[in-house]
Amino acid sequence: MQILDGKVAAQAIKDELKITVAQRVIEGKKVPHLAAILVGNNGASETYVAAKVKACEETGFKSTLIRLEQDISENKLLEKIEKLNNDPDVDGILVQLPLPKHISDKKVINAIDPDKDVDGFHPVSVGKMVEGIPAFIPATPYGIMLLLEHYKIETKGKHAIVLGRSNIVGRPISILLSGNSNPGNCTVTICHSQTKNIKELCLQGDIIVAAIGIPGFVKTDMVKDGAVVIDVGITRIEDATKKSGFRLKGDVDFENVSPKCSWITPVPGGVGPMTIAALMKNTFRSCEMSN
Amino acid sequence: MQILDGKVAAQAIKDELKITVAQRVIEGKKVPHLAAILVGNNGASETYVAAKVKACEETGFKSTLIRLEQDISENKLLEKIEKLNNDPDVDGILVQLPLPKHISDKKVINAIDPDKDVDGFHPVSVGKMVEGIPAFIPATPYGIMLLLEHYKIETKGKHAIVLGRSNIVGRPISILLSGNSNPGNCTVTICHSQTKNIKELCLQGDIIVAAIGIPGFVKTDMVKDGAVVIDVGITRIEDATKKSGFRLKGDVDFENVSPKCSWITPVPGGVGPMTIAALMKNTFRSCEMSN
């Protein structure tokens, strides 16, 4: 069993970006600029945004963190986005989800200029991805593709089982893995809450992508020998022995499943860091396209 | 074995639309107006467009057929589309594909106002469909969903095998069938040219959607007893006994496969008529939304 180490692969991507950004500076070109909006002070959101800002610092990107009160009106938030849309210095706009309940996620996502939609959630980005037109691909599935690429995992003709059909992970990764690309060209089975025989389907998987948010869902009797297992789950489990009071647990029973795998992602340190690397790649791409 | 009769289901949809349109007329409201652009004189395209115009007549829609020369420039075609985009009387714009080689399909599709994109090929339409936002769904997959709905085929929890990953059929129908909707909620496996064990996968299918364009590809030993088989294939086969010189053949070996099925679509008379009914539904929806 070998580890698909997201920290290592993400670092390699960030290192490469850092060199390219430094080169842009030498050439007198603009550096990529990511603007992140954080509404309220959800603990997990704080952590994610902080990690993104830190990644910007590491790679020489400019970043702007805009903190807004939990009770900000939807209109005020939309105005903020419009301002960033019109700011030629901003290449990528990211609104950390989830938003407070009085604000519509969809309205906010649709308000972002598709040319700055580095999270890849705007319908235009999604449509382009489906049609195989170059597009901002959502960070988590893009990160998974980059991880497979980094470790040169053969995917062509493999049967991938995707657990989960969310717009953020399951749906786009099933589209990407089944696309005519490399990585890609998998036969893909997409499973969800209405799937009847998940265990038998998983046993057919050369590749399993677990993105359902149920800690430890994928057990050893669901995985065939030699499978590649990608664990997207990241649930906070109470743990009094930790300083933070919790630990992170994936959708895969790593301890028992990992000995059967050819490759497996750990949690944390697998898909998580790749998500940030993918966001950096998208922001860089946006900067390059317009400058 | 029972036939999923596209002619019957399409007629029912058109009859319903006809009544609703007549009601609109009584209320002094505008009738739906479909503008179809046909470039050159490809035989199959002529047939398809004629059928669409005829369906408009049957349902009380207004239709405009715009014929353009095979050698029209891309720019001239784009200007034509822009004019239709700006014409408030036009609810739906349809450019019959394929276009001559010197014209970019993508550029033309992207030029259509997403609010009039009744073929559902614009990235905005595709993105909305993926994200489950009400959208114009491409006519063929939408037609399949309407056919399943008409015959009240239970799809929830069923395993659907989709053969083909084209943007026109395979990809969108795999998204629709796996969505949280009714029809829908299937586990979906998407297969394509790189899939290794198509036969074994098909044998797992409670539902098989064949959309690869290889006549007679799905044979009796690939289908389990009681399966629902949807045949999207429609290839012209030379046939000297026919006045036209050809006959239409689907992707399924109907003669031998049909006895095993619970339901199956014939070719012709299955998915084909539903495609047109779906286009009518989209055009009607566009008219209703803006008037």
Interface residues (C-beta under 8 A of the other chain):
Chain A: K106 H122 P123 V124 S125 V126 G127 K128 V130 E131 G132 I133 K156 G157 H159 R165 N167 R171 S174 I175 S178 G179 N180 N185 C186 T187 V188 T189 I190 C191 H192 Q194 T195 K196 N197 L201
Chain B: K106 H122 P123 V124 S125 V126 G127 K128 V130 E131 G132 I133 K156 G157 H159 R165 N167 R171 S174 I175 S178 G179 N180 N185 C186 T187 V188 T189 I190 C191 H192 Q194 T195 K196 N197 L201
